[in-house]
Amino acid sequence: EPIPESNGEDVEYKIDIPANRYDILCLEGLSRALKIFLQKGELPKFTLSNQKLIRMKILPNTQRIRPIVVGAVLRNITFNADSYNSFIKLQDKLHQNLCRNRTLVAIGTHDLDTIKPPFIYDAREPKQIKFRSLNQQKEMQADEMLEFYSKDSHLKRYVSIIQESDVYPVIYDSNNVVLSLPPIINGDHSKMSVNTKNVFIECTAVDLHKANVVLNIMLTMFAQYCSKPFEIEPVEVEQVDGTVLVYPNLDDRVENVSVKKINKRIGIEVDAKTAATLLTRMSLRTKVIDSDTLRIEIPVTRADILHFCDIAEDCAVAYGFNNIHKTVPKTVCIGNQFELNRVSDLIRHSVAEAGFIEALTFTLCSCADVAEKFGKTIESIPAVHIGNPKTQDFQIGRTTLLPGLLKTIANNQGTALPIQLFEVSDVILKDLTRETGSRNERRLCAVFYNKTPGFETIHGLLDRIMTLVKVSYNENKSGNQGYYLNNQCEDTAFFPGRHAQVIANGENIGIIGVLHPNVIEQFGLKLPCSILEINIEPFV
């Protein structure tokens, strides 16, 4: 019924769906879940038909690119315009999230009456595959097809999934008609319409679990439109080794959970009968075994239920988060700011008070930013490299804060001089002694950019920082007390004789100096530049 404020017009609701609730991504699943939640309906029992099964055979070549296929049939289904559009939209939504833009799973839906089983799932060379793709007027070879769709606004994002392979996956029927070229496009021959009565659904994949979840969601959401509601026709899939598996598997998964544990996890007090009612409202068939044990049948539609925590969360949702009484956690721990962050904040305030402006730069950078531009080789840098970086600007984790600040100055050269920037943040260093093979190090980096190097300004900042952390100057320049500068060092990034190591309490914590003109030129700068970069972790 229309709500009073609508004046009889249709009202549209915007509903945020959790990313893991694949069963309510379409109107059919959402309305079913609402009816069950409001106790106006029951969770349907899905069954498999017992007629002769269609078979699909997987050929060995598929193992080189996309080794898995599953399938099933929705027999004697009746669509209208709304339900057909919902069917198509659900495919798109699953492709975008669970299927990871078709890289893990690709869904193909076909009018079964236009094709003849058994089906063959093969992988062939592109020039051996030729067919007319969906809504196209002429046949194309597979390589021509990928070139064509690389310019398509919707499908171009999927072309790269198989383009570099020497074989492409393809599904044929017994008449050698191409059903689809997964994960790109279906054939036009088996195109569905609102008048389709028998739907063949196939999912090719690299992940069997996700393929099963996707297939089950597609089937269970729309089996209600079949002449025998909620009955699904399975398909036999002959594997490469000759074994035959039947899909889908619609068996419920059974879990026994403790009511006491649920109450403790959520912070409520309900008995077993109430907890069973709450979970049943969340589409989980629940029976009371005893006063503390519930037997829960998890349907195939609830692939998001992986752990006891998920069951407890569903119980909390049905109970109502707003109905849970807020309490102070029963813990003896007292929260406190992480000491390194506290020291970092104090240093930030002090450097800002000295006239420097704080910057926040990217944690990732290119190899050239930390090596070639400073006259060094990347092999000499303890950098953590990114596998298969998408851009040359982000190849490694930064080992120094300096490149980011120099790039910031390069992009703001119209600013009034002097430009004084600083950053307090982490760098990433390779460290094979750590479990992860790397470690973070908190550093302070400050840059002074002007017509003159301004080394005295940077040196003054170092003195100020050392005063704040209560490390006095060591005039003897030896021993493990105080700080001093050691100019007996060489670094290609700096002007010869105009740089030094910063030694604090006997430990080398960083470097100070005037950058070499070559470095300044490499970063697109034109004026002298003095810098300070030190590790602040020893002061914690």
N, C-alpha and C positions, 0 to 999 in steps of 0.2 A: 504494500500500500504506500502511496506517496506520503511523505512527511508533511506536516502542516505548512512549513516554511517554503515548500517547493512550488506552491500554487499549481499543483498538478503536473509540473514538468519533471522530466527525468533528472535525477540527482546523480552526479558522479562522485565517487569516493576514491581518494588516493590512499592506498594501503602500502605500508612498508613491509616487504617480505624478507625475513632473515635469509641470508645467503645459503644456509644449509637446508632450508625447507623446500626441496624440489617438488614436493607433493602439493604445494599450494601456489605454484607459479602460474596456474591457469584457473579460469573461473570455475571449471568443474571440480577441481581439487579444493579450491577455497570454499565453495558453497558446501561441499560434502563435509569438510572439516568443521565449518560453522554449525551445520545441523547436528553433528555429533557432539560438539562442544555445548550446544544449547539443549542437548538431550532430546532432540526432535527427530533423530535418526540413529541408525546403528552402522558400525563399520561393515562394509560388504565383505563377503567371503568370495575370493576369486578362485575360479576352478579352471582346469584344463579340459578341453574337449578330447574325446577318445576316437576321433576319426583318423583315417590314414594320414600319416604325417608327410609334409613336404620335406625334401632333403636338400641341403646345401653342402657342397664338397669344397674343402680348402686345398688348393694345390701348393706344392713346396715353395714355389717362387715368392709367395706372399711373405714368407719368413724374413725376406730381405728388406721389407719396408713396413708392412702393417699386418702383423701375423694373425690377428684375432677377428672373428666375425660371429655375431649372434643374431638371431632373428625370431620372428613370430608373426601370427596372422590375426587380424581382427575381422571375423567372418560375419557377413550380413549386417553391416553397420549402416546406420542412417544418419547422414549429416544434414544440417541446415546451414544457412550462410554463417550464422554466429558460431556454431560448433566447429565448422570447417576452418574458419579464421582462427579460432582458439587453438585448434590442432596444429596449424602452421606456426602460430606464434610461440607455442610451447617448444617446438623444435628449435626455433631461433634462440629462445632464452636458455635452453639447456646447452646449446652450442657455445653460448657466450660465457657461461659460468662453469658448470661441471665438466664440460668437454674441453675447456680451455681453448676456445676459438678453434675447435675441431682438431687440435693437435693430439689429444688423447682419444677422443671418440668422434665419429661422424655418423649422423643419422641419415638413412635413406628411406623414403616412404614411396610405395608404388601401388598402382592399381593392379591387383593380382589377376584380374580378368583379361588384361592385355598381354600377359606374359605366361610362359609355360615352364613349370618346374620339371625336373630338378634344376637347381641353380649351381653355377660354378664360380668360386671366388679365386681369382688368379692374379698374377702380376706379370705384365708383359712390357716389352719395349714400346716406347711411345708411338713409333711409326706402325706398330702392329695393331694399334687400337684406333678404330675409326667409327664414329657414330654421330647422330644429331643430338646435341645437348638440349636441355630444357628451354623451350620457347625460341629456339633458333630454326632458321629455314634451310640450312645446308649442313651436310656432314663435314666434320673436321677430324684430322688426326689429333691424337692426344697432345703432342707437342705444340701444334698450331692452336689448340684449344687453350692451353695454359698461357700462351702468348696473348691470345685474345682476351682472356679473363684477367690478365695482369693489368689491364687498363679499366676494368670494371670497378666501379666505386664500392660495390658490396662484396665481391668475391676476390678482389686482388690480395686481400690480407691472407688468404688461404693458399695461394699459389705456391709460395715458398716452402710449404710443408713437404711437397713431393718433387718440386721442380729439379732439384739437384740429383735425384735418384736416376739410375739407369733403367729402372723398371717402374711402372705405375700400377697401382692396384685397380682392378676392374672386376665387375660382376656381370656374368652372362646367364641367360636362360638356356634351355635345351635347344632352342632355335638359333642360338648364337646372337641373340638380341642383347645389346648392352643395357643393363639396368642403371648402372651408375659408375662414375669415375671418382671414388671417394678419395679424399674428403672435399672434392671441388664441386661437382655438379651431377645431377641425375640425368638420365636419358629422357628425351621427349616422348619416346614410345610408351613408357609406363607412367606418364604424367597423371597425377591425381586430379580430381575435380570434386565439386560438392555432390555429384551424382555417383561417385565411387561407392561400390557396395562391399568389396573385399579388399582390405588393405594389408599389403605385405610390408613389414618393417624390418630393415636390416641395419645393424650397427657395426661398422668396422672400427678397430681400435688397436691401441698398443697396451691398454690396461684392461684386463678381463673384468676386474671388480667394477670399474666405472662403466664398462660396456653393459654389464648386467643391470646396474642401477638405472642407467639411461633407458634401456629397453623396458624395464619394469615400470618406470614412471610413465612412459608413453602409452603402454598397454593399459595400466590400471586407471589412468585418468579418463580414457575414452571407451573402455569396454562397456560402460553403462549404456552406450548407444547401439550395442549389438542386439540382434533379435533375441538372443539369450543373454540378458544382462550379466556382465562380469564373467563371461566365459571366454577364454582365450585359447586359440589354436596354436599348439607348440610346433616348433620346427626342429628337425634333426640336422645336426652339423657334423659332418664327417671330417675328423682332424687329419693332419698330414700323416700321422702314424697309423691311420686306419680306424682308430677308436671313434665311436659315435656318441655325441653328447646331445641332450635334448634341452632346448631353451624355450620359454623362461623357466626359472625355478621360483615358484610362488609360495614356497613353504615359509611359515612364520618362524622367527627365531625366538626361543624361550629363555627367559631370564628369571631367576628367583632373587628377590631383593628384600632387605630388612626395612620394616616400617620405622623402627627405632633409628636406623641409620639415616633414613630420609628426613625424619624430624630433626635430627641433630645437624644435618647438613644445611637445612633451610632455616631452622630456628623457629619451628612451629610445633604444635602438639595435636596430632590427629590420630585416630585409631585406624586399624587395618581396613575396616569397611569404608571409611571416609576417603582414605588414601586410594583405595581401589576405584571408587567413584570418580575421583579427581583424574586419575590416570586414564580411565576409560573415556572420559570427556576429551582427552588429548589423543584419541584414536589409538590407544594401546589397550588391547583386550586384557583385563586384569581379573584374577580370581584370588580370593582369600584362602590361603592354605592353613594358617593358624593366626594367633593374635599378633605375631611379629613378622610373618612371611607372606609375601605376595608372589603369585606366579603371573608373569607378564608375557603375553604373546605379542612380539613386535612384528607388525606386518611389513611386507616388502615396500610399501609406500613410505615407510619411515626409515629410510637409509641413513638419516642423520643421527639415529640412536646408536652410539658406538660404545657407551660406557655407562656405569651407574650414575655418573654426574649428569648425563643427559636425561636420564629418567627422573632424577631429583629435580632438575630444572623444569621439566614438564609438569611435575607435581606442583611446583611453586607458581608456574604460570596459571594453572587451573585454580589454585588457591587464591591467587591475586597478590601481586607484589605489594600493593598498597595495604593489604590486610596483614602483612607480616610485621609484627611489633619490632620496632628498632631498639637494639640493645648495644651496650658497649661490649666489644669482644672480650672474652674471658682469657686474657693474656697478661703475662708478667713483663712483657717486653715494653720498653719505652722508646718511641721513635725519636730519631735525631738526624740532623742533616749530615750527609756523607762528608767526612772531613776534607777530602780533596776538593769537593765542590764548594765548601765553605771558604777554603783558602783561595780558590779560583775567583770567587765572587769578590773577596776583599781586594785581590790584586786588580781585578777589573775596575773597581771603583777608584783605586789609587791611580792607575794609569790614565783613566779618563780625567781625573782631577788634574793630572799633569798636562792636559791639553791635547791628548790623543783621542781619536774617534774610533770606536769599536766597529769591526767588520765581522761578518759571518760568511765564510767561503765554503766551497764544495769540499767534501771529504775525499772525493775521487778526483784524479787528474790524469794527464797523459804521461807516458814515459819521458817524453822530451822535457816536460815541465820540471822534473826533478833531476834529470841527467844531462842531456845534450845542451840545454840552455845554460847550464852552470859549468859546462866544460868537462863533464864527467860521463862515464859509461853506465848504462843501466845495470850491468852485471855487478858493479861495485856498490850499488844501492840495495839495502835490505828491504826491498819493496814486496808487498803482497799483490800479486797480479790477479786481475779479474778474468775468469774463463769466458771466452767468446764475447768480448765487450761489443756493444751495439754501436759505439762511437769512439773515435780515437781520442776524444777529450776525456774519457773516463776509462782508462786502461788499468790503473793501479790505485791502491789506497795511498794517500799522500804520506810521504815520509818527512815532510817539513811544511810549516805553515806559510813559508815565504812566497811560493808561486801564486797562491791565491791573493795575497795582499798586493803583489806587484801587478797582477792582472786587474785588480780593482782600481789601482792608481792609473793604469793604462787606459781604462775606460772612463776616467774622470779627470783627464788632464786639463780640462777647461776650468777646474776649480781653482780658487785663489790659493797661491802659495803662502807658506809651506803646506804640504799635505802630510799629515801625521796620522797614521793608522796603526791599529793593533788588533790582535786576536788572541784569545785564550781558549784553546780547544785541543782536541786529541789528534795525534798522528798515529799511523799504523805501521808497525815495524815487524819484519819477519823475525821470529824467535823460535827456533826448533826445540828449545827446552820446555816450551809451553805445550799444553795438551792440544791446543788449536793450531800450533805452529806459528802463532803471531801474538802480538801484545799491543795494547794502546799505551801511549805516553802523553800526559798532559803537558802542554807547552805554552809559553808566552812568546809571541813574536811581535815586535814593534818596528815600524818603518818611518824614516824621516826623509822626505823628498823635497828638494829645494834647489835654488841656483848654486848653493854651496852645500857640501856634504852634510854639515851639521853634526859631525861626529860627537861634539861636546854635548849636544842635546840628548843623544842616545846614551852616551856614557853617564850623563846625569840621571837619566831614567833608571839605569842599572843600579846606580848608587842608592836611589830612592827605594827601589824594590828591596835591596839588601838590608836597608835600614828597617823597613817594615817587617821583614822576616827575622830581624835580629841577628844578622850575620855581619860581623864587623870586617873592616878592611885589613888584610894581612900585608903589612909593609915589607916583611921579610920574603914574601912570595915563596913560602915553603911550609911544609907541615900540613896537618889536617884540620887546622882551625882558621876560620875567617874565609874571605874570598880575595882573589887577585886575578890579574889578566896575564896569560902566558902567550907572548907573541912569538914564541919559537915553534911556529906551526906553518903549514902550507895548505892553501885551499884555493883552487882555481876559480872559485866564485867571487873572490875578493881581490881588491887592489893590492899588489905586493907591498908588504910592510905596513899595511893599514888595517890589519885585522888581528884578533887574538882569541884564544880559548878563554872561557869564563870558568875558573876553578873555584869551587865552593866546598869547604870542609874536606879538601883533598880529592874531590871528584870533579871531573869535567862535565859541566851541566849545559854547555852551549857555546855560542860564538857571537862575537860582536865585531863590526867593522864596516868598511866602505866597499860597496859592490864594485866589481870590475866593470869597466865600460862595455865590454862585450856582453856581459849579462844584462846590463841596462838596455842595450840595443836589442837583444833577443826578445825582451818583453815589450818592445815598442815604446820605450821611454827615452827621454832626451836629456834629463838633468841628473846630477849626482844623487846618490841614495845611500844612506847609512841604515844599518839594520841591527837588531838584537834578537836572538832567539835562544831561549833557555828552557830547560826542563824544570818545572816547578814542583814535581813530586817529592824531591828530597826535603822540601820545606814543610811537608805535612807532618 
